[in-house]
Amino acid sequence: MKRRWLEWGTAAAVLITLLLIYIGRGGASVWFLFLLSVAICAAAVALQLLGPRKVTMRRQLQHSFVTVGEGIEVTLHVHFKSVLPVPWLALDERFTGGSCRILEFPGFRRSFTCTYYIHELDRGMCTFESCPIEWGGLFGWFKASRRVTIDGEDHLLVMPAAYLVEDSNVRIGTFKNDHIHTDRFFTRSPDARGNEVRDYVPGDPLNRIHWKSSARRGNLQTFLPEKEHTAEHVIILDHSSQGYEIASLPPKQRQEAAELIFEAAVSTAAGWVLTCGRNSDQTELICDTSPNGSSAKYDKISSEMLALSTIHLKCQAQRPALLKEVRQRIIPGMHVVVISGVLTGQLVHEVSLLLELGAAVDVCCTAPIAFQESIIALGKEQHASYDHADTVASSQMLNRLGVRLFGAENGRLTLMNGPAAPALSKEVDGSGDAKQTYWI
């Protein structure tokens, strides 16, 4: 509004100045400039009053979801009514993490289509806002603006880039027959009933109660769902900030490093979900979060990938609670993957409790590789001062327990312990000083 008053104030000052000069000194040139200025102002007033109105816009996305780092083409369909031709029309499209300004020259057209490309989106839900439009005279003077709510798609799901997990790294669950009937990690169709029955468990739908069998046996019996199976693979993603922070770093750099390490952990979880899903549909992700947005809109995406797309770091310690929940529902022979940032003695203790229950456990820690890739950004001094003692001891303990330890490097998982893992080594830099290289 201030800019508009400034434009019209400047135009009025120019007109008054030219008129005073013509009255005082006369001259055809001054009179011509005065008439030209009046014509420009009159055209601007007419365009303000008779310009674009009843503007409708519709947004169309090339895809409803993309992967981190990818781009997407967005198409805008614009329609409006106007008595006068519109010299130019600017669209200011705004979305999460950026904006795009589009300049069109409609002229006598009353509708047009324009496209733009969004590059390298971050993981999460990308939301589009209402679009301000702007138009004005031939020289960009006397602008008018309006905010338009765009119909169509206003959300874009950006999924994590899955790290490569070799099929040979996926363990095949070996369940004991006497544990199959327990009500743990079941995937159910609540409306479909099978032919088998079992004892009633609190939470079972009442429409599945087998009344005749209950009366005959003296306790409540329920039909088993038509589709019920036990999760063969359970993937636990730690999303507490404590699991990804490197204490030796300054607070600001510590938070930046934690975000990088967490993104690597999310990509690692996505890799496990996709790889286990190819080998078996009995996979469950435990991360204490639920996907945002309409599940019907993303019916081609699994609930696990939806959850990984919208998960964020939390300040509260979440991993102990997640592992406690899993321990209460564990089945001997189940394959459990624990994904975190920094390997600590506390994590090893929690893993040992899972081993006592008969689970086959793998641990993925993404801190080392992400930290080494960020040496330049975070500074070599901080990297050299990083205390590896607890991490190395924990790694050796996992090796003795028979737990595989994976790290993430170049978009794929690397085995860090066992016969095929690289050993600890010492390197010598150009100055002749020995520096210790650890696989964490």
N, C-alpha and C positions, 0 to 999 in steps of 0.2 A: 504493500500500500504506500509506503514512504517513497519507493522508487517511482510509482505512478504519479504521485503528487509532484515529485521532482521533475519528471518529464514534462508534465503539463505546465508547471511553473516556468521551466526553461522556454517552452514554446510561447507562452504568454509574454515573457520578457523580450524574446526576439521580435514578436509582432509589434509590441509597443515601441521598441527601439526603432524598427524600420519605419513605423508610422510617424514617429517624432522627427526622424531624419527627413522624411519626405515632406512633412509640413514645414520644417525649418528651411530646408535647402531645395526641395523638389528634385526632379531628375527622373527620367524614364527608367533607368537601371534600378533605382531604389524602389520605384513603384512595381517593377517586374518582380523583384525579390519579395516584396510584400505580398503580391498576389500569389506567388508560388508558395510562400509559407502558409497563406490562408488555405490554399488548395490541399496542401499536405495535412494540415490540421483538420480540415473538413473530412478528408478521406479517412483519417484516423478515428474521428468521432463516428462516422458512418460504420466503420468496421467494428467499433466497439458495440454499437447498437444493433447492427444487422449481421454480425459475424457468426461464428459457429455457436450453435445451440443444440440442445437435445443430443449431446454426444454420448454414444454408446461404444464400448470397447469389449472385446472378447479375447482372452488369452488362450493360447493352445501350446502345450508342451510336446516336444518330440517324444519323450518318454515320461512315465510317472515316477521313475526311480533311476538313479545312476550310481556309479561307484566313485569313491573318493579320487580326486585327481582328474576325472573325466569332465568334459563339457557337455552342454546341451543347447540345442537350438530352440528359441522361443519365438512364436509367431503372434503378432498382434493384429487383430481385425478392427479397424476404426470406421465408424459411420457417424455422420453428423448432418445437420441441416444448416444452411446459410444462404441468405439472400445475395450477398456479395461474394465474389471469388476470394479465396484465402491465399495470400502470397506465400506464407510459410506457417508451419505448425510443428511445435517441438513437444516431444513426449519424454517425460522424466520417469523412467521405470525404476522402481526401487525394490530391492529384495534383501534378504539376510546376507550381510557381509559385503554389500556393494550396491551399485546403481548403474544405469545405462541411459544415456541421453540420445534420443533419436530425432533427427531433423528431416521433415518431409516438406514438399512443395506441392500441396494439393491443387492450387489454381482453381479450375472450374469443377474438379472432382469433388464428390461428396462422400466418398468412401475409398479406402485404400488399405493395403496390407503391407506390413513391414516385419522384418525379422532381425533378430540380434542373437549373439552367441555368448553364453556364460562360460568362462574358462575356470578350470581347477576349483571345483566346489569342495568345501570342507564337509566332514561327516556331520550328519544331523538332519534336521528338518529345515529346508530352505523355504521361507515364507515370503510371498509377494504382497506388497502393500498397494494401496490405492495410488493411481498414477496422476500426478499433476500435468496438465497440458497448458501450453502457452502459445499465443499467436500475436501478430502485430502487423505494422505497416511494411512497405517495401524495404526500407533501410533498417529494419529492426527496431523502429521507434514505436512509442505508444503501445506498449505490450499489455495484453490482458491474459489472465490465467484462470484456471478452474481445476478443481480436483475431481477426478472421475473414478468411480468404483468399477473395477473391471470384472466382467463375468468370466466364467470358465474356471480353469484350474488355478488355485492360489497356493498350493503346497507342492514341494518336490522333495522326495526322500533321497538322501545321499547315504548310500550304504558303505561300510568299511571295505577297503581293499583286502581281500583274503590272502594271507600268507600261504605259501605252498607247503602242504603237509603230505609227505609220501604215504601211499597206501600201506607200505610195509611198516610204518610207524603206528598204525592203528591196531590195537590189540583186539582179539576176538574174545568176547566175554564167555566165561565158562561158569554157568550158574548151576547150583546144586538143586536137585529136584525137590528137596524138602523145603526149599525157600521160594519156589516159584509162586505158590498160592498166596504169599503175603501181599498185603495191600500197600505196595511201595512203588513209586514211579510208574503208576498205571496211566495209560492213555485210554480214555473212556468215551464211548458214545452213550450219553445218559438216556436216550430214548430207545435205543436198540437193546433187546434182551436176548441172551443166548439160552442154551439148554441146560447148562450147568448151574449149580447153586453153591453158595458158601455162606458162612455165618455173617450176620448183619454187622456192618461197620458203621459207626456214627458218621453221618454225612451222606450215606447212600440214599438215592431218591426213593420215596415211599412207593412209587408205582412199580418198583422192581422187587418188592417183597413177595416171596412165595408163601402164601398163607397156609396152603395144605401141608407143605413140608415143615413149616414152622409149628403147626399144630401136632404133627406126627412126632417131631423130634423134641418138642418142648422149648425151643428157643428160636428166635427170629432167623429166617433164612432169606437170602436175596438171590435173584438171578444174576449170574455173571453177565457183563455186557457182551454184546456180540463181538466187539473188537476190544480186546484187552491184552496188552503185552507189557513186558517189563523193559524199561530203558536199559539198553546194553551199554551205552556210553553216557557218562555224566560229565559235563564240562562246567567247571566252576571258575568264574571270572571275578577276581578281586577288584573292586572299584573304590576302595578307600585310599585317600591320598597318602596315608602312612605307608602303604605298600609300594609306593613309587617314588618317594622322596629320598634324595641322597643327602644325608645330614651334613656332609663336609662342605656343601655348596652354600653360598650366600642365599638369603631368603628369596630374592627375586629370581635368581638363576635356578634355585631349587624348584620353584614352581614351574618355570619354563621347561626344565628337564623332566619333571614329573608328567607334564602334559604330553611330551614327546614319547616317553616310555609307555604311558597309558594307551596312546594311539596304537603303538606297536602291539600292546597286549590285546586290544580289541581286534586288530587284524589277525593276530594269532588265534584268538577264539573263533573268528569267522572261518579261518582255514580248517580248524578242527571240526566245526559244525558241518561244513560242506563235505569234507573228506569222509567223516563218519556217516553222513547222510547218504553218500554214494554206496557205501558198503552195507549199511543197515539203516532202516527208518526208525530204529529204537534209540534215539539220541535226545538228550534233554540238556538245556542250558540253565544253569543256576547263577543268576546275577542280581536278584532282588530288584528287578525293575520290570516295567510293563511297557509295550510299545505305544507310542503316541499316534494319533490319527486314526482314520477309519480303516479297520482291518479288511473290510470288503473292497476298498480301493486298491489294496495291495494283496489281493488274494493269491497272486503268483509268488509271493515271498513268504518264506517260513516265518513263524513267530519268533524263532531264535534270531534270524537276521534283522527282523524289525526291532527287537530289543537291543541288539548290538548297534543299530544305527542311531539310537537316541540316548544311549547310556552316557553318563558323565561322572567325573570324579566327585566323591563326597568326602567331607571332613571326618565323618564318624567312621570308626573301625567296623567294617562290614564283614571281613573275611571270617573271623571266628564264628559269627552267627551263621553264616552260610555253611561252613564246614560242620557245625553242630547239627544243623538241619539235615545235612546229607548223612551224617553218622546215624541219625535216628531212622533213616530209611534205606540204609545200605544193604546190599545183597552180596554174599560172598561170590567172588568171581567177577563182579562188576568192574568195568574200566572207568576210572575216574581221572580226569585231567584237571589239575589245579594251575591256574594262570595268574601270575602276579608280576611285580616289577623287580623287587630286590629279594634275593635269597637270604633268609635270616634263620637263626636258631628256632624262633617261634614257629616259622612255617614248617621246618623239619619236624618239630614236635607234633604239629597238627596233622602232618602227613603220616607220621608213625601211628597215630590213633586210627586212621583209615586202614592202614595195613593190618592192624590187629583184628579188624573186622573182616578181613579176607578180601579186600579190594585190591585190584591191580592199579597202582597209582603212577601217573606221569606228572612231572612238574615242568612248567615253562616259565622262565624268568627273562624278561625283555630288557631289563636295565642295562646290562653290560654293552650289548651291541648298540642300543640307542645312545648310550653315554659315549662310546667311542666315536660314533658318527658325529657327535656334537662337540668334539674336542675344540675345534676352531671357535665355535660360537661361545662356549663356556670358559675357555681358557685352559692351557696346559697345566698351569700351576694348580688349579683346583683338581684337575684329573690326577695329577701326581700325588696329591695329598689324600686321595680317596682311600679309606681304610678297608682293606680286603680281608682282614683276618677272620671276622665272623663268617663272611661269605665263603671263603675257602674251606673252613672247618665244616660248614653246613653242607657244602658240595661233597666233601669226603664222607660225611655221615650218610647222605643220600646214596652214595655209591655202595656203602656197606649194607644199606637196607635193600639194595636191589631196585631202587627207584630211578627211572630214567630222567635225566635233566636235559631240557632243551633250551636253546637260545635262538633268537631271531636274527637273521643276517641276510641282507639283500633280498628281502621278500620271501624267505623260506626258513624253515626250522633246521637247526643244526644240533645234533646230539653232542652234549658236552661231557658226558661221562660214559663209562663202559669201555669195551674193547675198541670200538671204532671212534672214540672221542679223542680230540687232540689233548696232549698232556701239557702240564704247566711248563713254561719255558722262560728263559731269560734272553733279552735282546740287548744289544749294545748300540747306542746312538752314535752320532758323528763325533761327539765330544769325548768319547771313550768311557762315559759313565754307564754303568749297567742299569737297566730299567726292567722292572718285573712286569711280565705280561700274564694276566690271569684270565682264564675262562671261568666266568661267574655263572 
